[in-house]
């Protein structure tokens, strides 16, 4: 079984979360996710997230803090090891370079998006009382 390390960025502005919709032509078409992607061999997790945020959104991430991690089995063929990082700041103009759509959403509305199965435990945490601290 293949293990894939994946990093995701939690970007908050004015108490709104950035969520991204995968392209129709991508794996898991039109599902919503947090920006990020696969960690390359010999790449540090934070370096991978910074690279992915530049590729996908054109931003240079500053301070990152890991806030949640878990493992999700998508099939008998692969398991994803997910790490979610709070992106405390960034420079550059946030631009959609890779997604079908982007949305800024309040924490009370985040669960209405059709997220990837691997992101659902984090979404559930976000909408819980303890998860609201990630927006502070």
Secondary structure, 3 states (H helix, E strand, C coil): CEEEEEEEEEEEECCEEEEEECCCCCCCCCCEECCEEECCCCCCHHHHHHHHHHHHHCCEECCEEEEEEEEEECCCCEEEEEEEEEECCEECCCCCCCCCEEEEECCCCHHHCCECHHHHHHHHHHHCCHHHHHHC
